[in-house]
Amino acid sequence: MKKLIPMLTIFFLISCNSSAQKKEDQQKETFEITKTEAEWKAELTDKEYYVLREAGTERPFSSPLNKNYEKGVYHCAACDTPLFKSEHKFDSGTGWPSFDREIEGNVAYGTDTKIGYTRDEEHCATCGGHLGHVFNDGPKETTGKRHCINGVALKFVPSEE
């Protein structure tokens, strides 16, 4: 009996690989632009692939776009979809480009639980590339949102003024 209880406990823990985890893998969204992983790898740099396709995070303060204050639009580095306007960018002090709002309809949202708690993940609505996360600690005088975006996921297009 003493051996049976630990064995049942181990069996129970192993069998906790729920069908919800399997469903999550099966519920991949479809996007207007879809490519194989080999095609993405051929088109993106290693850092872009890591962030956009593997939902990685670049080191804080490593992107030149973090301190970019030029007028223009920030596009998806993978598919060129316009995502954020420079007029909505602010210095959050976090080390990543931050915006108080997105270009409506061009950013999609999901849930990220990879680090042990739930965060609102952002990705490009056209190609599905991982951009970053959105938090409720942005400027109170505007939206109160902080779209914390990996600079490597963005391509800056200056305005033609």
FIDO-34103 format. One record per residue: x, y, z of N, C-alpha, C in turn; residue in one letter. Coordinates in pm, whole numbers, padded with zeros to 5 digits, always signed. Example, Ala and Ser with C-alpha at 12.3 -4.5 7.8 and 13.67 -1.06 7.14 Angstrom:
<sites>
+01319-00569+00780+01230-00450+00780+01320-00330+00780a/+01285-00225+00708+01367-00106+00714+01290+00003+00787s/
</sites>
This chain:
<sites>
+00082-00120+00000+00000+00000+00000+00086+00126+00000m/+00200+00120+00075+00288+00236+00082+00347+00269-00055k/+00371+00168-00138+00426+00190-00271+00318+00232-00370k/+00197+00192-00345+00086+00222-00436+00052+00371-00438l/+00052+00436-00325+00016+00579-00319+00115+00665-00398i/+00248+00650-00378+00340+00731-00460+00328+00701-00610p/+00303+00574-00643+00289+00540-00785+00164+00603-00845m/+00054+00602-00769-00069+00667-00817-00050+00818-00830l/+00024+00877-00737+00052+01020-00742+00131+01054-00868t/+00233+00977-00897+00314+00999-01018+00229+00981-01143i/+00148+00878-01145+00059+00855-01260-00034+00973-01280f/-00092+01023-01172-00185+01136-01179-00114+01260-01235f/+00005+01288-01188+00080+01406-01234+00115+01396-01382l/+00155+01278-01424+00190+01258-01565+00068+01271-01654i/-00045+01223-01606-00167+01228-01688-00230+01367-01692s/-00171+01465-01624-00227+01601-01622-00193+01679-01749c/-00130+01618-01845-00108+01682-01973-00243+01688-02042n/-00313+01795-02018-00454+01802-02058-00475+01820-02206s/-00595+01792-02249-00631+01812-02388-00637+01960-02422s/-00651+02048-02322-00652+02192-02347-00519+02236-02407a/-00408+02177-02360-00278+02210-02417-00271+02166-02563q/-00325+02052-02593-00324+02004-02731-00413+02090-02819k/-00527+02134-02767-00618+02220-02843-00551+02352-02876k/-00472+02406-02780-00405+02533-02802-00314+02525-02924e/-00244+02413-02939-00157+02393-03055-00238+02382-03183d/-00357+02323-03175-00438+02303-03293-00511+02429-03337q/-00529+02524-03245-00605+02644-03275-00515+02755-03327q/-00424+02724-03414-00339+02825-03476-00425+02915-03562k/-00405+03045-03546-00482+03139-03625-00432+03138-03769e/-00518+03172-03860-00475+03188-03997-00468+03336-04027t/-00368+03375-04103-00344+03516-04133-00340+03536-04284f/-00359+03659-04324-00359+03695-04467-00226+03653-04532e/-00116+03676-04462+00015+03634-04511+00060+03514-04430i/+00075+03401-04496+00123+03280-04430+00240+03225-04510t/+00342+03182-04439+00461+03125-04503+00508+03009-04418k/+00587+02923-04476+00646+02814-04399+00755+02871-04310t/+00793+02796-04209+00901+02842-04121+01030+02859-04201e/+01053+02774-04300+01173+02786-04385+01171+02917-04463a/+01053+02955-04514+01043+03082-04586+01067+03200-04494e/+01010+03196-04372+01035+03305-04277+01183+03313-04242w/+01247+03198-04220+01389+03197-04184+01475+03256-04295k/+01435+03233-04419+01511+03285-04533+01495+03436-04547a/+01381+03490-04505+01352+03633-04522+01392+03720-04404e/+01392+03665-04283+01417+03743-04164+01558+03721-04112l/+01611+03821-04040+01738+03801-03972+01714+03703-03856t/+01822+03655-03797+01808+03562-03684+01731+03627-03570d/+01761+03754-03539+01692+03824-03429+01544+03846-03463k/+01516+03885-03587+01377+03906-03628+01299+03775-03618e/+01360+03667-03664+01293+03537-03659+01265+03497-03514y/+01363+03516-03427+01348+03480-03286+01230+03555-03223y/+01218+03683-03249+01111+03763-03189+00978+03741-03261v/+00977+03759-03392+00852+03755-03468+00790+03616-03480l/+00870+03513-03498+00817+03379-03522+00823+03288-03399r/+00917+03314-03307+00929+03229-03189+00883+03300-03061e/+00826+03419-03075+00774+03499-02962+00882+03529-02860a/+01003+03554-02909+01113+03590-02820+01106+03737-02780g/+01201+03778-02697+01210+03917-02652+01353+03964-02670t/+01370+04080-02731+01504+04137-02745+01548+04198-02612e/+01677+04215-02595+01729+04277-02473+01679+04421-02464r/+01643+04467-02343+01601+04606-02329+01715+04702-02366p/+01680+04816-02418+01773+04923-02457+01864+04883-02572f/+01832+04775-02644+01918+04730-02754+01871+04781-02890s/+01749+04832-02898+01696+04876-03027+01717+05025-03048s/+01771+05064-03164+01783+05207-03194+01646+05275-03204p/+01540+05198-03227+01406+05258-03236+01352+05302-03100l/+01413+05254-02992+01368+05293-02859+01376+05445-02840n/+01481+05506-02888+01501+05651-02873+01481+05726-03005k/+01407+05666-03097+01377+05733-03224+01259+05828-03203n/+01280+05957-03233+01173+06055-03214+01133+06122-03345y/+01171+06063-03458+01133+06118-03588+00985+06094-03613e/+00928+06174-03703+00788+06154-03742+00781+06046-03848k/+00683+05958-03834+00665+05851-03930+00576+05743-03874g/+00586+05626-03936+00501+05513-03898+00591+05390-03879v/+00558+05313-03777+00630+05189-03748+00553+05073-03810y/+00620+05000-03898+00560+04889-03972+00611+04757-03917h/+00539+04650-03948+00584+04515-03914+00709+04484-03997c/+00814+04438-03931+00940+04406-04000+00925+04284-04092a/+00822+04202-04070+00804+04082-04151+00720+04106-04275a/+00614+04187-04264+00521+04199-04377+00489+04343-04417c/+00547+04440-04348+00533+04582-04381+00395+04642-04349d/+00316+04578-04267+00187+04634-04225+00212+04750-04130t/+00152+04868-04152+00166+04979-04057+00099+04945-03924p/+00173+04962-03814+00123+04919-03683+00105+05033-03583l/+00202+05125-03578+00200+05233-03479+00247+05363-03542f/+00186+05475-03500+00226+05608-03547+00321+05671-03447k/+00417+05749-03498+00516+05813-03410+00451+05908-03310s/+00339+05968-03346+00273+06062-03254+00216+05992-03131e/+00207+05860-03133+00157+05784-03019+00267+05714-02941h/+00393+05745-02977+00509+05686-02911+00545+05770-02789k/+00588+05704-02683+00634+05777-02565+00749+05700-02501f/+00828+05770-02421+00941+05708-02353+00893+05650-02221d/+00879+05518-02217+00829+05451-02097+00940+05422-01996s/+01066+05434-02041+01178+05404-01953+01205+05255-01938g/+01132+05172-02011+01146+05026-01998+01257+04969-02084t/+01299+05044-02187+01402+04994-02277+01348+04937-02406g/+01217+04944-02427+01154+04900-02551+01069+05013-02607w/+01058+05024-02739+00967+05124-02796+00826+05104-02739p/+00766+05214-02696+00634+05206-02633+00538+05304-02698s/+00415+05262-02713+00310+05341-02778+00185+05336-02691f/+00103+05442-02696-00020+05440-02616-00139+05388-02695d/-00121+05362-02823-00227+05301-02904-00168+05246-03033r/-00242+05155-03093-00202+05091-03219-00284+05152-03334e/-00246+05120-03456-00330+05154-03571-00440+05048-03572i/-00561+05093-03549-00674+05003-03529-00690+04903-03644e/-00707+04778-03607-00728+04671-03703-00601+04603-03750g/-00484+04662-03722-00358+04607-03771-00280+04528-03667n/-00328+04533-03542-00265+04459-03433-00369+04365-03374v/-00331+04240-03357-00420+04139-03298-00367+04103-03159a/-00453+04045-03079-00419+04017-02940-00440+03870-02906y/-00363+03824-02810-00376+03689-02759-00333+03687-02614g/-00327+03569-02556-00287+03554-02417-00156+03479-02411t/-00065+03529-02330+00067+03469-02312+00082+03430-02166d/+00108+03302-02141+00127+03255-02003+00264+03189-01985t/+00358+03216-02076+00487+03148-02077+00572+03171-01953k/+00556+03286-01887+00645+03315-01773+00575+03297-01638i/+00463+03228-01637+00399+03193-01512+00279+03278-01474g/+00255+03385-01546+00134+03463-01525+00083+03512-01659y/-00038+03559-01663-00103+03595-01788-00068+03737-01830t/-00030+03750-01958-00005+03882-02017-00082+03888-02148r/-00116+04011-02189-00182+04032-02317-00076+04049-02424d/-00069+03950-02513+00031+03950-02620-00023+04023-02741e/+00067+04089-02813+00030+04157-02937+00103+04093-03053e/+00033+04078-03164+00098+04030-03285+00039+04102-03406h/+00112+04098-03515+00067+04160-03640-00057+04087-03688c/-00161+04163-03718-00287+04102-03763-00277+04050-03905a/-00173+04087-03979-00158+04043-04118-00077+03914-04130t/+00035+03905-04056+00122+03787-04069+00134+03705-03941c/+00082+03757-03829+00089+03684-03704+00218+03700-03628g/+00309+03784-03676+00437+03803-03609+00420+03858-03468g/+00494+03800-03372+00490+03847-03233+00555+03985-03225h/+00485+04079-03161+00536+04215-03147+00584+04245-03006l/+00503+04208-02907+00533+04238-02768+00409+04217-02684g/+00389+04305-02586+00276+04292-02494+00216+04430-02466h/+00092+04431-02422+00026+04557-02384-00007+04551-02236v/+00019+04664-02167-00003+04675-02023-00090+04797-01993f/-00149+04800-01875-00237+04910-01835-00165+05015-01752n/-00036+05039-01779+00040+05138-01703+00097+05248-01793d/+00024+05279-01900+00066+05384-01992+00019+05521-01946g/+00037+05621-02031+00000+05758-01995-00149+05771-01963p/-00179+05817-01842-00318+05831-01798-00392+05938-01878k/-00320+06039-01927-00386+06148-02001-00429+06108-02142e/-00386+05991-02187-00432+05942-02319-00513+05815-02301t/-00454+05701-02331-00530+05574-02326-00505+05494-02199t/-00396+05523-02127-00359+05442-02012-00291+05312-02050g/-00269+05291-02179-00207+05167-02229-00059+05190-02260k/+00019+05084-02242+00159+05084-02285+00179+04962-02372r/+00186+04986-02502+00217+04881-02598+00369+04871-02599h/+00422+04769-02534+00566+04748-02517+00612+04655-02629c/+00681+04712-02728+00706+04642-02854+00855+04619-02876i/+00891+04500-02920+01029+04471-02957+01067+04553-03080n/+01173+04631-03069+01216+04714-03181+01251+04633-03305g/+01306+04514-03287+01345+04430-03400+01222+04382-03478v/+01104+04389-03419+00981+04350-03488+00925+04463-03573a/+00990+04580-03564+00940+04699-03634+01037+04748-03741l/+00980+04813-03840+01056+04884-03942+01002+05026-03943k/+01087+05126-03922+01041+05264-03918+01040+05323-04059f/+00926+05384-04094+00912+05452-04223+00891+05600-04194v/+00994+05684-04220+00980+05828-04188+00875+05894-04276p/+00810+05997-04220+00711+06071-04300+00785+06156-04402s/+00715+06192-04507+00778+06266-04618+00753+06415-04607e/+00759+06472-04487+00734+06614-04468+00850+06697-04513e/
</sites>
